[in-house]
Amino acid sequence: MKKKTILITGATSGIGKATATLFAQRGERLILCGRRQERLEELQRKFTCESQLLNFDVRDRTAVFTAIDGLPDDWKNIDLLINNAGNAHGLDPVHKANLDDWDAMIDGNVKGLMYVTKAVLPQMVHRQAGQIVNVGSIAGIEVYPNGNVYCASKFAVDAFTQGLRLDLNPYGIRICAVHPGLVETEFSMVRFKGDEERSKKVYDTLTPLTAADVANAIAYMVDAPPHVTVADLTLLPTDQANATVINRKK
């Protein structure tokens, strides 16, 4: 079977890294994207599959299009885009929130995902083939206290995903979204600005999802027969019933 050319944003940590590792083990061709060049190079050294590195921040529109347009000709036909890059900053009520946190989440989770999608889409539309998997969140399905702008950004991802599915329906492009609940990655460390103790408390009284669990869910969507689109997949740890109901072991 022909190897897929797969572009993964946020490939240097968490869900992105786990997904890249899974597809590397399959021998696919990977375009690994991230802000941290040294982490990209470290990841590439571990993989035996063919790979390209793109070092950019998804929030930088010019950098996104320059990097993707600059791929070698034999890497331009991307079969699968996994929009994983994103962030959460702060967990404050609206009236106490830091506006820089809001900008970081809107620029990364929404605009960055849109920029990368727009840069990749022309060749998919031209070939009338391809698949996009957007990494959303339970926060894009249900709003939780103090989640305000983070939730808004993930609701936007869900709406954009649905819009893509409608607009690209004539071209045979599969549009998917995976919506994880609590996943133990660097997520909370970023949200709480390096506060390790506060971050640990998010996960230490339950069994959360792992990044590999989400990677396996993405693989399931990718492995569905070509005539099947797994449009939306919500993935929760068994200890979590929805965005706010969690079975914590005291």
C-alpha positions, -999 to +999 in steps of 0.1 A: +000+000+000+011+035-008+025+053+023+005+083+034+021+117+036+009+131+070+013+166+084+010+169+122+010+202+140+022+204+176+042+173+170+068+178+197+047+169+228+015+154+241-011+141+216+009+153+186+040+134+196+020+103+204+003+104+171+035+110+152+051+081+170+022+058+161+023+067+124+061+065+124+059+029+136+037+022+106+063+037+083+042+066+070+059+098+056+057+124+083+058+162+081+065+172+118+056+207+127+063+226+159+077+257+175+107+240+191+134+231+165+155+210+190+125+189+199+116+184+162+152+172+155+152+149+186+119+133+174+132+129+138+163+111+151+141+086+169+121+077+138+132+055+109+104+066+086+108+094+059+102+128+075+104+165+070+106+192+097+087+225+096+096+249+124+069+275+128+043+289+152+007+283+138-002+318+151+021+333+125+002+334+092+032+342+071+053+315+086+026+289+081+022+296+044+059+300+038+068+267+055+041+246+038+045+262+004+083+255+007+079+218+011+098+198-016+076+189-046+074+152-037+060+162-002+034+187-013+006+162-018-005+158+018-029+129+024-037+136+060-036+168+081-038+164+118-045+198+134-032+192+169-014+224+179-033+244+205-031+256+241-050+266+272-039+296+293-054+304+327-085+292+344-100+324+356-135+339+355-141+364+327-138+395+348-104+384+361-089+370+330-056+381+314-062+394+279-029+380+267-042+345+277-073+351+255-052+362+225-029+331+229-059+308+228-078+324+200-047+328+179-034+293+184-066+272+188-087+289+162-067+311+138-037+289+137-057+258+129-075+277+102-042+290+087-027+255+084-059+241+070-061+268+043-024+262+034-029+225+029-064+224+013-056+235-023-038+203-033-065+182-016-092+200-035-073+197-067-067+159-062-102+155-047-087+134-020-074+137+015-084+137+052-083+163+080-085+154+117-090+184+140-082+178+177-110+195+196-120+190+232-149+181+255-146+219+261-160+224+226-191+204+234-198+217+270-188+249+287-174+246+322-168+272+349-139+295+342-133+278+309-149+308+290-125+317+262-108+283+260-142+267+256-152+294+230-120+285+210-129+248+210-165+255+201-151+275+172-130+245+162-161+223+161-180+249+141-152+253+116-149+215+113-186+213+104-182+241+079-153+223+063-173+191+060-201+210+042-179+230+019-156+201+009-183+175+005-181+177-033-144+169-033-144+136-014-123+150+015-130+133+048-133+158+077-131+145+112-128+158+148-118+140+180-129+156+213-109+143+243-117+148+279-090+148+305-057+138+290-025+138+311+000+157+290+018+191+293-017+207+289-022+217+326+014+228+330+009+253+302-026+263+315-012+270+350+020+286+337+044+260+351+027+254+385+035+218+389+016+212+421-016+227+407-012+208+374-008+175+392-040+180+411-060+179+378-051+142+373-040+127+406-074+115+419-086+098+387-072+077+358-070+101+329-066+094+292-031+092+279-018+109+247-015+074+232-053+068+238-061+098+217-035+088+190-052+054+188-086+071+183-072+092+155-058+061+139-092+045+141-107+075+121-079+073+096-082+035+092-120+036+084-127+026+048-126+054+023-164+056+020-167+060+058-161+093+077-159+091+115-171+127+117-169+132+155-155+111+182-157+121+219-132+103+241-135+103+279-117+086+307-141+062+324-138+084+355-152+113+336-189+116+326-189+150+310-169+183+312-177+187+349-187+154+364-156+134+375-153+104+398-124+115+419-110+090+444-106+108+477 
